[in-house]
Amino acid sequence: MKRYFKSNIKGFSMIELLVALLIMAVIAGIAISLYGGILNNAKGNADTETAKEIKKQIIIYMNASNDMNLSCITHGGSISGNNVVDALATTVIISSTTIDKDFTDIVGSYGPYFENSSLRPQLASKKGWDITISSNAITVDVSASNDNGNLVINP
């Protein structure tokens, strides 16, 4: 009798292996979905922090150059929020020919304010930065946008 039982104990049955595989698949599915949520949350937090940094650097540029309406970056035209960020990633040169009509801009070279020339949002659904500037109060609001971003300058 002992010999009969010893010869049948060779390992796991097919059902036991399938149940173990099913349990591991369920656990892996839960872990992957949780990881995806954590990853999107982290990207959203990174976008929020990047927007805060863009805001700080725009205010620093405005205070240093006295270019409160960003006319030396926009050259009087309409540009996107992404273009403003790209311009601040390079050296902005204000000469006597680029000064605004009110002659308050300070001639000089400013920047670069960012190490990376293409700061874009991390979330896949976001493509650029919406930037709203109030020139009189020197307030700047920056948020991730679904398009290339908009630049709105309020007097």
CORQUISUL-V558198 format. One record per residue. N is the residue number from 1. RES is the residue in three letters. PHI is phi in whole degrees, -180 to 180 (* if undefined). OMEGA is omega in whole degrees, 0 to 359 (* if undefined). Layout:
n-><N	N>
res-><RES	RES>
phi-><PHI	PHI>
omega-><OMEGA	OMEGA>
//
This chain:
n-><1	2	3	4	5	6	7	8	9	10	11	12	13	14	15	16	17	18	19	20	21	22	23	24	25	26	27	28	29	30	31	32	33	34	35	36	37	38	39	40	41	42	43	44	45	46	47	48	49	50	51	52	53	54	55	56	57	58	59	60	61	62	63	64	65	66	67	68	69	70	71	72	73	74	75	76	77	78	79	80	81	82	83	84	85	86	87	88	89	90	91	92	93	94	95	96	97	98	99	100	101	102	103	104	105	106	107	108	109	110	111	112	113	114	115	116	117	118	119	120	121	122	123	124	125	126	127	128	129	130	131	132	133	134	135	136	137	138	139	140	141	142	143	144	145	146	147	148	149	150	151	152	153	154	155>
res-><MET	LYS	ARG	TYR	PHE	LYS	SER	ASN	ILE	LYS	GLY	PHE	SER	MET	ILE	GLU	LEU	LEU	VAL	ALA	LEU	LEU	ILE	MET	ALA	VAL	ILE	ALA	GLY	ILE	ALA	ILE	SER	LEU	TYR	GLY	GLY	ILE	LEU	ASN	ASN	ALA	LYS	GLY	ASN	ALA	ASP	THR	GLU	THR	ALA	LYS	GLU	ILE	LYS	LYS	GLN	ILE	ILE	ILE	TYR	MET	ASN	ALA	SER	ASN	ASP	MET	ASN	LEU	SER	CYS	ILE	THR	HIS	GLY	GLY	SER	ILE	SER	GLY	ASN	ASN	VAL	VAL	ASP	ALA	LEU	ALA	THR	THR	VAL	ILE	ILE	SER	SER	THR	THR	ILE	ASP	LYS	ASP	PHE	THR	ASP	ILE	VAL	GLY	SER	TYR	GLY	PRO	TYR	PHE	GLU	ASN	SER	SER	LEU	ARG	PRO	GLN	LEU	ALA	SER	LYS	LYS	GLY	TRP	ASP	ILE	THR	ILE	SER	SER	ASN	ALA	ILE	THR	VAL	ASP	VAL	SER	ALA	SER	ASN	ASP	ASN	GLY	ASN	LEU	VAL	ILE	ASN	PRO>
phi-><*	-60	-64	-66	-70	-65	-73	-88	-90	-117	158	-88	-80	-62	-64	-63	-66	-65	-65	-64	-64	-63	-63	-66	-67	-64	-64	-64	-62	-65	-64	-67	-67	-67	-64	-61	-67	-67	-65	-64	-63	-66	-66	-63	-65	-64	-64	-64	-67	-65	-62	-63	-68	-61	-58	-60	-70	-65	-64	-62	-61	-61	-71	-71	-99	62	-90	-71	-109	56	-67	-77	-93	-82	54	79	-97	-102	-128	-85	-61	-62	-66	-64	-63	-63	-65	-75	-83	-114	-84	-93	-108	-108	-113	-65	-86	-100	-68	-66	-59	-87	56	-99	-68	-98	-65	160	-118	-131	97	-71	-98	-131	-74	-98	-82	-128	-79	-124	-61	-84	-65	-64	-80	-107	-117	-158	-123	-90	-122	-119	-123	-106	-64	-69	-91	51	-114	-132	-121	-130	-148	-70	-126	-78	-118	-74	90	-124	-113	-120	-116	-99	-68>
omega-><179	181	180	181	181	183	180	180	182	183	182	176	181	180	180	178	179	178	179	178	179	179	179	179	178	179	179	178	178	181	180	179	176	179	178	178	178	180	178	178	179	178	176	177	178	178	178	179	178	178	177	180	177	179	180	184	176	179	177	178	181	180	182	186	185	178	188	180	179	182	180	175	183	183	177	182	179	179	181	176	177	180	178	179	179	180	180	176	176	177	178	181	177	178	181	179	181	182	179	182	182	175	179	180	182	181	179	177	187	175	0	183	179	176	184	184	180	176	179	178	181	180	183	182	182	184	185	185	170	181	177	183	171	186	184	183	184	174	181	174	180	176	178	185	179	179	181	178	180	174	179	180	178	180	*>
//
